[in-house]
Amino acid sequence: MTSKKTQTPADHALCTHVTNTLTNYFETLQDEVPSDVYQMVISQVERPMIEFVLHKTEFNQTRSAEILGINRNTLRKKIQQYKITQA
């Protein structure tokens, strides 16, 4: 069972940014019908998020996985998938 975290001002700012970005995206589509929006967002956000956390933890995969809230093996797969290096 996971505990529900209280939303911080930083969480709210991120949520607002995502909402504004999606609003702009849908406005630029005009009459086009979007598809695969979830996959589009994940593909744009996941890699830089993982890279950022890895750099913040000096590439400590155990700590990075904890911060990201994912299993360490999942993180390793993502590092390989995105060809992320420590350089």
Secondary structure, DSSP 8 states (H G I E B T S, - for coil): --------HHHHHHHHHHHHHHHHHHHHHTT-----HHHHHHHHHHHHHHHHHHHHTTT-HHHHHHHHTS-HHHHHHHHHHTT----
